[in-house]
Amino acid sequence: MAFHFSFGTQPNQESFSLERISEGPFPSKTTQSTVTCIYQANVAGQWKNVTVLWCKNLMNHTLHLNVDSTGGEFHQTCKIDVKPWYFWNKKGYKSFEVSGHQVEAYWDLRMAKFSGGSPEPSSDYYVALVSDEVVVLLLGDYKKKAYKRMKMRPGIVEAMLLVKRENVFAKKSFSTKAKFDEKRKESDIVVESSTNGSKDPEMWISIDGIVLIHIKNLQWKFRGNQTVMVSKQPLQVFWDVHDWLFSESGSGPGLFIFKPGSKESESEEEEKRYEESHSDDVSSGYYSTRSYAPAFESCFVLNAYKLE
């Protein structure tokens, strides 16, 4: 079952589907934990997708930064080793070319803290991209230190997170964190399942310690969606756990998608956008690649792999 979402209203922008996210711009292995974040940032005067990939396994811990070319192709631009014995590489700078323009990457991971086994730092770090002497993407909580080091000005419009995807491994209970609203703190997400034994399989999805979705007879309801309320805001939850129940090897992941908003509000927004795009006011259809800020809603994708 494929879930599709279209993001933004920028002219000539292709539909951004989660199938593309599942493929990923980098080679990945199911034996390693990964966190992939795709942002849209104004790089070299154009809105481009910037992919930030954190990978961790028993041997390696790395950070990859990719920037789309004008044609939408992915190019590996920067790889950083985060392993503790590579201390000298935890603060650095690299320069690379994107569509004929120089882009600089700065990072400081010397004091970075990690929690819950996630390959992505939780605090005390920064990673930045600079284009045309403007900071187009800045990650982490060491923002003051970053600007002091780079001596660059921030962009007029901040980069927008499109999709965050995480691969996690466990036997029955999968836990992670996600932010559904920039103004609120991260929420704790826990997915628990009971798929073995004589009882009918069940699944529970909890957010911030509250069970919001309980699915009985999971063998008949292995795919579905439901809208729940989190902090008085609607949140769409999609799931597909077919491989947990019916895959011969059992190695396939359970897929969970968390997207802010409700189906009704999405329909209203699409109708509003359509009316605006067909307005008689010619100026309303004009967009500048340097000034136009796309309006996106990010979503969180969780791939849950069961361990034997």
C-alpha positions, 0 to 999 in steps of 0.5 A: 500500500503506497501513501502519497502526499503533495507538498507545497504550491510552488509552480512546476514543482512535482508531487512529493510522494512518500514512495520517493522517500522510501527509496532514499537518495543514499544506499541504506542497509536494514542493519543500521539505524538511520534518520533522514530529514528532507528540507526545502531551502533556498540554495544558489537562488533556487528552492532545492531539496536538501537531504540530511542523513544520519547513519549508525551501526556497530562500526560506523556513525556518519552524517551525509548531506545531499543537495538536489541539482536543478534537474532533481538528481541527487548528488553526494556532496558531503560525508562526515564521520561522527565516530567518537575516535574521530574527534578531529573530524567532529568540527569542520568545514567543507566546500562543494559546488551546486548548480555552478554555485559554491556551497559551504558546510560547517559543523561542530559535533564535539559535544553532541549528545545522543539519546535512545540509540538514535543516530541523530544528536539530541542537543549540543551541536550544529550543522549548517549550509551556507550559500551566497554568504547566507545561512540557508540551513541550520540544525541543532541548538548551538545556533549562536556558536554557529553564527559566531564562527561563520560570521554569516547572516541568516536567510530571510526565510528559514528552511522548511522540513518536508519529511523526517523518516526513521528506521528503528529496530526492536522485538515488540515495542518501538519508540521514537520522538517527533515534532508535529508543531514547531511551537511545541516540544517533541512528542514521544511515540510508542508502537507496541504489538502482539503478533505471536501466540494463540491470541489474535494479533493486536497493536497499540500506538501511543503518543506522550504516554496516551494510547490513541489507537488500539487495533484488534484483529490486526490480521484483518486491519493491517493497513489503515488510517485514523485521525487523532487529537494531540495537544488539541490538534488533529494528527493523521496516522497511517499504518501498514504492517502487512510484512509483520504478519505475512512476509515469509522472512518477516524482515519487512518493516511496519510502516507508520506515517504521522501527518499533522492536520485532518483530511477535511482541513486538507481539502479546504486548503487545496480548494483555497489554493486552487481559487488563489491560483485562478484569481483574476489578479495577475500578480497573484500568479507571480513567484520569485525563486529568491523571495517565494517561501513555500508553505509546507506541512512536514510529516514523520515516517517510521519504519519499524523492523522486528528483530527475532 
